[in-house]
């Protein structure tokens, strides 16, 4: 093993053990030269993709990353046709996507404007922040699997089924397909009473970046397209603890309250064990396109890799009305990399990145000199989707200054 590679591996180990928050950084002394060396391990290559402007009308089709099993459906409400379908009838455990059905069941004969304040609050956090406790309440109080059975009949769902025998208490084991997910959104937008439609969609439009379990849920649709969009995401599996937000990790783990720690296959053959990450919702003015991407990942996949793979798949889709955000996509390395309000280390932490996740870099500027031995760099990358900066040390590119990213204006 070369000395350079050994040093790089040691630096990466430090990052994993101590996190980006443990970096000791200070501004250079007056008159001292700024010394910058490689900003990422030599083995880490850039993962970048030019973006900006309308999504191509005829992309190459869904590009499913290796190791990912996916069901995809994209429906253009303007033309009334599907623009993408990849195994649209394949069933997946729903994870938190079933919270749409739970909310619709409760509101079926109720006006959201007149329900008790406690229910409005529960529905709000269940839809915006994917709170499991709220879903547990409705699942327990309104019949559990019967909720799914009622909604299957009401909406005419073809592939959706309650959790399998022996797992009736776990709402996240509800089986759903991409085409049934599209049908659910079409009901919300086109058939539900206006107060219900507006209540549900407004909350999906205001999805919080940090979910209630401290996971970053602005993956897939939320990262691939500029607003307007509305999303209900789902994740379940043996992921590391959530790290989203300006406080320390608090979540117990990626297997949400909807599922036991391990399970095999359901009665209908639905995989109950491989890590799941789903992105569903609408894109474009007037909710033009409905997008459903349900995906399973290989055992042992990190949250950051699943996040990245789902993002690449979503960006490959033909989504009428969608606009790709401007910037360049880059990989990152390191554990719990800090995103900061300004390009300096201090009391300005906005959130932390899932380990190894791909990020959109909008621009870059010089800021405080940061040292993560053996790396030193004073360039910082601005991440528009997070509204903050990360040191270029943790961007997977061998140069200190990214060669294809513009300088930030004074406003950023």
C-alpha positions in Angstrom: 0.0 0.0 0.0 1.4 3.4 -0.9 2.2 6.0 1.7 -0.3 8.4 0.1 -3.1 5.9 0.2 -2.3 4.9 3.7 -2.5 8.5 4.8 -5.7 9.1 3.0 -7.3 6.0 4.6 -6.1 7.3 8.0 -7.8 10.7 7.4 -11.0 9.0 6.3 -10.9 6.9 9.5 -10.5 10.1 11.6 -13.6 11.6 9.9 -15.6 8.5 10.6 -14.5 8.3 14.2 -14.9 12.0 15.1 -17.1 13.5 12.4 -16.7 16.8 10.5 -17.7 18.6 13.6 -14.5 17.5 15.3 -12.4 19.4 12.7 -10.2 22.0 14.4 -10.0 25.0 12.1 -8.6 28.5 12.6 -8.0 31.4 10.3 -4.4 31.8 9.0 -2.1 34.0 11.0 -1.4 37.4 9.5 1.3 37.1 6.8 1.2 33.4 6.8 0.8 31.7 3.4 -2.4 29.7 2.8 -1.3 26.1 2.1 -3.8 23.9 0.3 -3.3 20.3 -0.5 -5.6 17.6 -1.9 -9.1 18.2 -0.7 -10.2 14.6 -0.8 -8.7 11.1 -0.8 -7.0 10.4 -4.2 -9.2 7.3 -4.7 -12.4 9.4 -4.5 -13.6 10.5 -7.9 -16.0 13.3 -8.7 -19.6 12.3 -9.2 -20.9 15.3 -11.1 -23.6 16.0 -13.6 -24.4 19.3 -15.4 -27.8 20.5 -14.5 -30.1 23.5 -14.9 -33.0 24.2 -17.1 -36.0 22.1 -18.2 -35.7 18.3 -17.8 -35.2 16.7 -21.3 -38.4 15.7 -22.9 -37.0 12.4 -24.1 -34.3 11.2 -21.7 -32.7 7.8 -22.1 -35.3 6.3 -19.7 -35.0 5.2 -16.1 -31.4 4.5 -15.2 -31.4 2.1 -12.3 -28.1 2.0 -10.4 -26.5 -1.4 -9.8 -27.9 -3.2 -6.8 -31.2 -1.3 -6.8 -34.6 -2.9 -7.4 -37.1 -0.3 -8.5 -40.7 0.2 -9.5 -41.4 3.5 -11.3 -44.4 5.4 -12.6 -44.6 9.0 -13.9 -48.0 10.3 -14.9 -48.5 13.5 -16.8 -51.8 14.9 -15.7 -51.9 17.4 -18.6 -51.9 14.7 -21.3 -53.4 11.9 -19.2 -50.5 9.5 -20.0 -47.6 7.8 -18.3 -44.3 9.1 -19.4 -42.4 6.4 -17.5 -43.2 2.9 -16.3 -40.8 0.4 -15.0 -42.3 -2.6 -13.2 -45.2 -0.3 -12.1 -47.2 -3.2 -10.6 -44.3 -4.6 -8.6 -45.1 -4.4 -4.9 -42.8 -3.0 -2.2 -43.2 -2.5 1.5 -44.5 1.0 1.7 -42.6 2.3 4.7 -44.0 5.8 5.4 -45.7 6.2 2.0 -48.7 4.4 3.5 -49.2 7.5 5.7 -51.1 8.9 2.7 -53.7 6.2 3.0 -53.8 6.6 6.8 -54.5 10.3 6.5 -57.1 9.8 3.7 -58.9 7.1 5.7 -59.3 9.4 8.7 -60.4 12.3 6.6 -62.8 10.2 4.4 -65.9 11.5 6.1 -64.4 14.4 7.9 -63.6 18.0 7.0 -60.0 18.8 8.1 -61.2 22.3 9.0 -63.5 20.9 11.7 -61.5 18.0 13.2 -60.1 18.4 16.7 -56.9 20.4 17.0 -55.1 17.3 18.3 -55.8 15.5 15.0 -54.8 18.4 12.8 -51.5 18.5 14.7 -51.0 14.8 14.3 -51.8 14.8 10.6 -49.6 17.8 10.1 -46.5 16.2 11.6 -47.3 12.8 10.0 -47.5 14.3 6.5 -44.8 17.0 6.7 -42.2 15.4 9.0 -43.2 11.7 8.6 -43.8 11.3 12.4 -44.2 7.6 13.2 -46.0 8.3 16.5 -48.9 10.0 14.7 -49.2 7.0 12.3 -49.1 4.6 15.3 -52.0 6.5 16.8 -54.3 6.2 13.8 -53.2 2.6 13.1 -54.1 1.6 16.6 -57.3 3.6 16.9 -58.9 2.9 13.5 -58.4 -0.8 12.8 -54.8 -1.2 11.6 -55.0 -3.4 8.5 -58.7 -2.5 8.1 -57.5 1.0 7.1 -55.7 -0.4 4.1 -58.6 -2.7 3.2 -61.0 0.3 3.2 -58.7 2.4 1.1 -58.1 -0.4 -1.4 -61.9 -0.6 -2.0 -62.5 3.1 -2.0 -59.7 4.0 -4.5 -59.8 0.8 -6.5 -56.1 -0.1 -5.8 -54.9 -3.2 -7.6 -51.7 -4.1 -5.9 -52.0 -2.6 -2.4 -52.4 -5.0 0.5 -52.3 -4.9 4.4 -49.2 -6.1 6.2 -48.8 -9.9 6.0 -49.9 -12.3 8.6 -47.8 -12.0 11.8 -47.0 -8.4 11.0 -50.4 -6.8 11.3 -49.2 -4.2 13.7 -46.6 -2.8 11.4 -48.1 -0.3 9.0 -44.9 0.1 7.1 -45.2 -3.5 5.8 -48.3 -2.5 3.8 -47.6 -3.6 0.2 -47.8 -0.8 -2.5 -46.9 -0.4 -6.1 -45.8 2.6 -8.1 -49.0 2.6 -10.2 -51.2 2.4 -7.0 -49.2 5.3 -5.6 -50.0 7.3 -8.7 -53.7 6.4 -8.3 -53.6 7.6 -4.7 -52.3 11.0 -5.7 -54.8 11.2 -8.6 -57.5 10.6 -6.0 -56.2 13.4 -3.8 -55.9 15.9 -6.6 -58.9 15.0 -8.7 -61.5 13.3 -6.6 -61.1 14.2 -2.9 -63.2 17.0 -1.5 -61.3 20.3 -1.9 -60.7 20.8 1.8 -59.0 17.4 2.0 -57.0 17.9 -1.2 -55.8 21.3 0.0 -55.0 20.1 3.5 -53.0 17.1 2.3 -51.1 18.8 -0.6 -50.3 21.9 1.4 -48.5 19.7 4.0 -46.6 17.7 1.3 -45.5 21.0 -0.3 -44.1 22.1 3.1 -42.2 18.8 3.8 -39.5 19.4 6.3 -35.9 18.6 5.4 -35.4 16.9 8.7 -37.9 14.2 9.5 -39.1 13.5 13.0 -36.6 10.7 13.3 -33.7 13.0 12.3 -33.3 11.6 8.8 -32.8 14.0 5.8 -36.0 13.3 3.7 -35.3 15.8 0.9 -34.0 13.1 -1.5 -35.4 11.9 -4.8 -38.0 14.4 -6.1 -37.1 17.1 -3.6 -33.5 17.2 -4.7 -34.0 16.4 -8.5 -36.3 19.3 -9.3 -36.8 22.9 -8.4 -40.1 23.8 -6.7 -43.0 23.6 -7.0 -43.1 20.0 -5.8 -44.9 18.1 -3.0 -43.5 14.9 -1.5 -44.2 12.0 0.8 -41.1 9.9 1.2 -40.5 6.5 2.8 -37.5 4.8 4.3 -36.9 1.6 6.3 -34.0 -0.6 7.0 -30.8 -1.0 8.9 -29.5 2.5 8.2 -27.2 4.3 10.6 -28.8 6.8 13.0 -30.4 9.9 11.5 -28.1 12.9 11.5 -30.2 15.7 10.1 -30.4 19.1 11.9 -28.1 21.3 14.0 -28.1 19.0 17.1 -26.4 15.8 17.9 -27.7 12.4 16.6 -30.8 11.4 18.5 -32.6 8.8 16.4 -32.6 5.2 17.4 -31.9 3.9 13.9 -33.2 3.6 10.4 -35.7 0.8 11.1 -38.7 3.0 11.8 -41.5 2.2 14.3 -43.5 0.6 11.6 -41.3 -2.5 11.4 -39.4 -4.9 13.6 -35.6 -4.9 13.3 -35.5 -7.9 10.9 -38.0 -9.9 8.8 -38.0 -12.0 5.7 -40.6 -12.0 3.0 -44.3 -11.4 3.3 -47.0 -13.8 2.3 -47.2 -12.1 -1.1 -43.5 -12.2 -1.6 -43.0 -8.5 -0.6 -39.4 -8.0 0.6 -39.5 -7.0 4.3 -35.7 -6.8 4.9 -33.7 -5.1 2.3 -33.2 -1.3 2.9 -36.0 0.7 1.3 -36.0 4.3 0.1 -39.0 5.7 -1.7 -39.8 9.1 -3.2 -43.3 10.0 -4.2 -45.2 13.2 -5.0 -45.9 15.8 -7.6 -43.7 18.0 -9.7 -44.4 21.2 -11.7 -47.0 24.0 -11.7 -50.5 22.7 -11.1 -49.0 19.4 -9.9 -48.6 18.5 -13.5 -46.6 15.2 -13.0 -47.2 12.5 -10.4 -43.9 10.7 -9.7 -43.6 7.4 -7.8 -40.2 5.7 -7.4 -40.1 2.8 -5.0 -36.7 1.2 -4.4 -34.9 -1.5 -2.5 -31.2 -1.5 -2.0 -28.6 -4.1 -1.2 -28.2 -5.2 2.4 -25.6 -3.1 4.1 -26.2 0.0 1.9 -25.7 3.2 3.8 -28.3 5.9 3.9 -26.1 8.2 1.9 -25.6 5.7 -0.9 -29.3 4.9 -1.1 -30.0 8.6 -1.1 -27.5 9.1 -4.0 -28.7 6.1 -6.0 -32.4 7.2 -5.7 -31.4 10.7 -6.7 -29.6 9.5 -9.8 -32.6 7.3 -10.8 -35.1 10.2 -10.2 -33.0 12.6 -12.3 -33.0 10.2 -15.2 -36.8 10.2 -15.5 -39.0 12.1 -18.0 -41.0 14.3 -15.7 -43.1 16.9 -17.7 -43.2 20.3 -15.9 -40.1 19.5 -13.9 -37.0 21.8 -13.9 -33.6 20.6 -12.8 -31.8 22.8 -10.3 -28.7 24.7 -11.5 -25.4 23.4 -10.2 -23.0 20.4 -10.4 -23.5 17.1 -8.6 -20.6 15.9 -6.5 -20.0 13.1 -4.2 -18.8 13.6 -0.6 -16.8 11.6 1.9 -16.6 11.6 5.6 -19.2 11.0 8.4 -21.6 13.6 9.5 -20.1 16.4 7.4 -21.3 19.8 8.7 -23.3 22.2 6.5 -22.7 25.7 7.9 -24.5 29.0 7.4 -21.3 30.7 6.5 -17.9 29.5 5.2 -16.4 29.4 8.7 -16.3 27.0 11.6 -18.3 28.2 14.6 -21.8 28.3 16.1 -23.4 28.2 12.6 -24.3 24.6 12.0 -27.4 24.1 9.8 -27.3 20.3 9.4 -25.1 17.3 8.7 -24.9 15.3 5.6 -25.6 11.5 5.4 -22.3 9.8 5.0 -21.1 9.7 1.4 -24.1 11.5 -0.1 -24.1 13.3 -3.4 -24.8 17.0 -3.2 -25.6 19.8 -5.6 -22.9 22.5 -5.6 -24.1 25.9 -6.8 -21.0 28.0 -6.3 -17.8 28.2 -4.2 -15.8 30.9 -2.4 -12.8 31.2 -0.1 -13.5 31.2 3.6 -11.8 30.0 6.8 -8.9 27.8 6.5 -9.8 24.2 7.5 -7.4 21.4 8.3 -8.2 17.7 8.4 -4.7 16.2 8.4 -3.2 15.8 5.9 -5.6 18.0 4.1 -5.8 21.8 4.3 -8.2 24.0 2.3 -9.8 27.4 2.5 -12.3 26.9 -0.3 -16.0 26.2 0.6 -18.8 24.8 -1.6 -22.2 26.4 -1.4 -25.1 23.9 -1.4 -28.2 25.8 -2.5 -30.6 23.0 -1.5 -29.3 23.2 2.1 -28.7 27.0 2.1 -25.2 26.6 3.5 -21.6 25.7 2.9 -19.3 22.7 3.3 -15.5 22.8 3.2 -14.2 21.6 -0.1 -12.1 19.1 1.8 -15.1 16.8 1.9 -16.1 17.2 -1.7 -14.9 14.2 -3.7 -12.6 16.0 -6.1 -8.7 16.1 -6.1 -8.5 19.9 -6.6 -8.9 22.4 -3.8 -11.0 24.7 -6.0 -13.6 22.9 -8.1 -12.8 23.5 -11.7 -16.3 23.7 -13.1 -18.1 25.6 -10.4 -18.5 29.4 -10.5 -17.5 31.7 -7.7 -20.3 32.8 -5.3 -21.7 36.3 -5.4 -21.4 38.5 -2.4 -25.1 37.7 -1.6 -24.3 34.1 -0.6 
